[in-house]
Structures are given as C-alpha cells and as structure tokens.
Amino acid sequence: MGNATYLRFFVAENRRHHGRLAYEWLLEEAKRLGIPGGSAFRALAGYGRHGVLHEARFIELQGDLPVKLEFVVSDAQADALLASLAREQLALFYVRFTVEAGVSGEP
C-alpha cells in the first residue's frame, strides 16, 4: 500500500444521525464510498471538551462514552469521507495524518 492517510474520528456512542447511531452511519457511509475497511472502538472512560468524565458501568447499556473510528485510506478517499460529513452537516472531531501501511510478510 505504501503511503496512506490515517483518519480517526471521535463520537459519543449514543449520538445519532438520521435516526441511526452516528458511528454506525459513518461506517456505512465509508463502505458506500468504497473505503475497504474501518473499525469502531468503545472507550472504557473518557472526557471531551466539556470536561465531564464518563465511565463504563455494568448497568449502562449505552451511554456517553467516546467511540473511536479508524480508517486507513488514500488521500482521495479521506477527502471524499470528510466532504460527505460536511454535506451531511455532521460535525465530528477528527485526526488526519500520513502513515506507511502495508501487509507484513509480503515480498
């Protein structure tokens, strides 16, 4: 693969967009755009710009914990995904940087 773009998004697990969980919507949108894969990870604890600490509790089924979504894509795919978020007016904090990506053991 060589040089690629790494995109990481953060969203509250209970946030919704068009009636769906925002992280599910983002994964489906990435798939629709032809992005070959993406992953979502739920945090154990965290706080955001408002400074409120949220922690996982056994009795909570779904709360305000952060979900991290990660994609390793081409620059064009990153631009397309970010443009889609802008069109949808879905404001998410993200991190974008260039990485080297590949599959280990390949000649």
Beta strands, then each sheet from edge to edge (+ up, - down):
strand 1: 2-12
strand 2: 16-17
strand 3: 20-21
strand 4: 39-42
strand 5: 45-47
strand 6: 53-55
strand 7: 66-73
strand 8: 93-101
sheet 1: 4+ 7- 1+ 8-
sheet 2: 2+ 3-
sheet 3: 5+ 6-
end
